[in-house]
Amino acid sequence: MIPLDASQHEPAPPGSVEEEIQMSTQESENKRTIRRLYEEAGNEGRLEILDEIAWPDHVEHYPLPGQTQGVDGLKQRISMIRAAFNPKFTIEHMVAEGDKVVVMWTNVGTHVGDWFGFSPTGKSITTRGADVHLMRDGRLAEHWDVVDTSTFLMAVGAVAAPGAAEGARA
């Protein structure tokens, strides 16, 4: 009998220990891929890795203004953020379940470039957010996000800082 390699194995029966092990392994691999997204692409600007870790038809559910879809849209998104803020992403929490990876992150950067009509201020900006990534065969397939933009809006004077409004209570 010729042994089969791992790629030729049949899926484990639902609810079996083997299925749990396969799922755990895939979830760990998905988390490693997502870590590369934040560290290598987001922090280091190595956009070429996106061709390896994201599908060409990647779907952005909440695109930035002017951002297209697909892996090229993902490259646009990261390029826009890097050009405006020179960011340093830190992953605070990461949870993988099945084909989804959820990340809570902090981004500390300096407002060095135009950001949708707001000229560079040179101010330090801390932004926090949560992303949900849907993986398909170990690569990024879809993305949803929620981002707290309040620190940016306060830094550029678009909104008043809490307690700064006239008559605010201490």
Secondary structure, DSSP 8 states (H G I E B T S, - for coil): -----GGGS----TTSHHHHHHHHHHHHHHHHHHHHIIIIIIIT--GGGHHHHEEEEEEESS--TT--SHHHHHHHHHHHHHHHH--EEEEEEEEEETTEEEEEEEEEEE--S-BTTB-----EEEEEEEEEEEEETTEEEEEEEEEE-HHHHHHTTSS--TT-STT---
